[in-house]
Amino acid sequence: MVASIIAFGETTVLFGTLFIAAAIALALNWDLWTVAIYAFFAGLVAVVVGIRIINLNITKTPVLTGIGFLLTGLGGIFAAPALYWKTNRTLRLTGTVVLIVAALIWAFIGYLAYWSHFESFQQWIPAPMR
């Protein structure tokens, strides 16, 4: 349980910060290189977490979860090359497909989490009411 909180919570902060920085940079028409460098390191973390989730068999769907982390991490790692070679249509399409597949995996895992968490908290009663 704690490992899942670390894996999901800390990477959510990393990528949430990345999304906010990218949004601000795009809104203010700033250069995206700083964001791409941060994305590289956040991507490395996601790849390590994905490999470790598969290795330790964490979560109910460890392989799918690990692949989600790996694909998301690859998106971060290859943000700088994609930015550098932004005129390369093949690179852009490959990156798009990788990130769409990652998003679909995260949507599926998220819906599964809602489903199982509602069931596990069905009998939960707040401490003051016990």
Wavefront OBJ file of the C-alpha trace (Angstrom):
o trace
v 0.000 0.000 0.000
v 2.715 2.498 0.955
v 4.720 1.635 -2.166
v 1.692 2.465 -4.331
v 1.274 5.789 -2.567
v 4.931 6.616 -3.166
v 4.812 5.474 -6.812
v 1.639 7.310 -7.720
v 1.852 10.286 -5.362
v 5.400 11.407 -6.018
v 5.214 10.955 -9.775
v 1.906 12.827 -9.824
v 3.673 15.789 -8.238
v 6.556 15.540 -10.734
v 4.327 15.414 -13.789
v 1.793 17.890 -12.368
v 4.608 20.393 -11.966
v 5.702 19.596 -15.508
v 2.210 20.235 -16.888
v 1.894 23.527 -15.008
v 5.326 24.666 -16.224
v 4.469 23.698 -19.805
v 1.139 25.529 -19.611
v 2.764 28.691 -18.266
v 5.569 28.522 -20.851
v 3.082 28.081 -23.684
v 0.762 30.813 -22.392
v 3.619 33.313 -22.089
v 5.308 32.157 -25.315
v 8.491 31.163 -23.472
v 11.041 28.694 -24.739
v 10.223 25.090 -23.784
v 13.814 23.864 -23.318
v 13.778 24.240 -19.542
v 10.530 22.300 -19.382
v 12.002 19.596 -21.651
v 15.047 19.232 -19.386
v 12.790 18.842 -16.342
v 10.663 16.376 -18.338
v 13.768 14.278 -19.036
v 14.474 13.798 -15.328
v 10.805 13.259 -14.431
v 10.682 10.704 -17.246
v 13.685 8.859 -15.831
v 11.910 8.624 -12.481
v 8.783 7.255 -14.173
v 10.792 4.610 -16.024
v 12.491 3.483 -12.809
v 9.159 3.375 -10.981
v 7.554 1.418 -13.832
v 10.319 -1.171 -13.867
v 10.195 -1.507 -10.088
v 6.398 -1.888 -10.005
v 6.660 -4.785 -12.453
v 9.655 -6.225 -10.572
v 7.963 -6.121 -7.156
v 4.491 -7.026 -8.460
v 2.922 -3.938 -6.871
v -0.744 -3.058 -7.628
v -3.484 -5.344 -8.887
v -2.265 -4.947 -12.485
v 1.509 -4.574 -12.146
v 2.451 -5.161 -15.791
v -0.130 -2.723 -17.129
v 0.745 -0.160 -14.464
v 4.442 -0.593 -15.169
v 3.866 -0.131 -18.901
v 1.878 3.037 -18.151
v 4.801 4.418 -16.163
v 7.298 3.332 -18.828
v 5.389 4.968 -21.678
v 4.837 8.144 -19.686
v 8.521 8.168 -18.783
v 9.518 7.737 -22.410
v 7.332 10.725 -23.249
v 9.315 12.793 -20.753
v 12.703 11.448 -21.802
v 12.071 12.151 -25.473
v 10.521 15.595 -24.948
v 13.823 17.372 -25.690
v 14.588 15.407 -28.890
v 11.003 15.957 -30.051
v 11.386 19.667 -29.365
v 14.717 19.787 -31.189
v 13.463 17.862 -34.231
v 9.935 19.305 -34.178
v 9.742 19.292 -37.981
v 10.158 15.481 -38.052
v 6.622 14.233 -38.631
v 7.469 10.587 -37.818
v 8.926 11.529 -34.432
v 5.899 13.678 -33.603
v 3.435 10.940 -34.588
v 5.358 8.271 -32.672
v 5.413 10.467 -29.576
v 1.719 11.187 -29.967
v 0.845 7.483 -30.227
v 3.018 6.610 -27.195
v 1.374 9.300 -25.074
v -2.149 8.407 -26.234
v -1.566 4.755 -25.328
v -0.188 5.867 -21.944
v -3.258 8.074 -21.386
v -5.594 5.173 -22.228
v -3.718 2.916 -19.806
v -3.983 5.548 -17.052
v -7.699 6.027 -17.746
v -8.282 2.271 -17.473
v -6.208 1.987 -14.280
v -7.965 5.025 -12.815
v -11.409 3.572 -13.483
v -10.340 0.252 -11.956
v -9.061 2.119 -8.903
v -12.370 3.965 -8.486
v -14.248 0.683 -8.802
v -12.179 -1.185 -6.221
v -11.765 1.738 -3.823
v -15.509 2.267 -3.599
v -15.930 -1.390 -2.713
v -13.133 -1.366 -0.134
v -14.491 1.796 1.529
v -18.101 0.628 1.515
v -18.041 -0.271 5.222
v -15.762 2.604 6.284
v -17.015 4.807 9.107
v -15.312 8.066 10.149
v -13.543 7.858 13.536
v -15.928 10.244 15.354
v -18.905 8.090 14.361
v -17.438 4.782 15.619
l 1 2 3 4 5 6 7 8 9 10 11 12 13 14 15 16 17 18 19 20 21 22 23 24 25 26 27 28 29 30 31 32 33 34 35 36 37 38 39 40 41 42 43 44 45 46 47 48 49 50 51 52 53 54 55 56 57 58 59 60 61 62 63 64 65 66 67 68 69 70 71 72 73 74 75 76 77 78 79 80 81 82 83 84 85 86 87 88 89 90 91 92 93 94 95 96 97 98 99 100 101 102 103 104 105 106 107 108 109 110 111 112 113 114 115 116 117 118 119 120 121 122 123 124 125 126 127 128 129 130
